[in-house]
């Protein structure tokens, strides 16, 4: 029998953290009583209580839709709307760039017209991704699954490199110039080539291993780690760049 998560006394802060619970309760009572007791709408009450669950640590600040469904026993649509409304009201507390960086280094490679996908539970972040890509001259496709943002390799590469620190871009450029990578030596061009090769790669353990190395590399570049890029062409043997035949 499937066990559903529930809210019970074990979820709430204990001991010295009881002050947090009282602070949250005070905030709820003040909001529920303004401008008069019970005048707040059902929708605002739901969002207020949802945010209280987050503040108490019962729900994460960026919960997955599945976690909300399991804990609150609501529909997927209701869970999605609660996350969206709460995200809107917490915008000043959020760093959407940082959230996006955590997701973009774990892309889903599809054989659907060479599409690359990012699975996003935060609907506000999805809006942010779409707007960012629009500014970069690209569009996304969320057909059939609202949480799956699909884009072409060129769009993925543009979005990824737009999040890279300037220092990282300069270092990557210098490394690939030293390697003699053909024509366009920019990080964006490299990411496009990598994504296209992986999208066409045969399925199996070898392909999974290569994809894992690429994802690790994409994550390292954000933090200024370039261990996967050889210092010169003589060191290319055995690297993913040789395997992908792009250097």
Secondary structure by P-SEA (a helix, b strand, c coil): cbbbbbbcccccccccaaaaaaaaaaaaaaaaaccccccccaaaaaaaaaaaaaaaccccccccaaaaaaaccccaaaaaaaaaaaaaaacccccaaaaaaacccbbbbbcccbbbbbbbccaaaaaaaaaaaaaacbbbbbcccccbbbbcaaaaaaaaaaaccaaaaaaaaaaaaaacccccccaaaaaaaaaaaaaaccccaaaaaaaaaaaaaaaaaaacccccccccccccccccccccccc
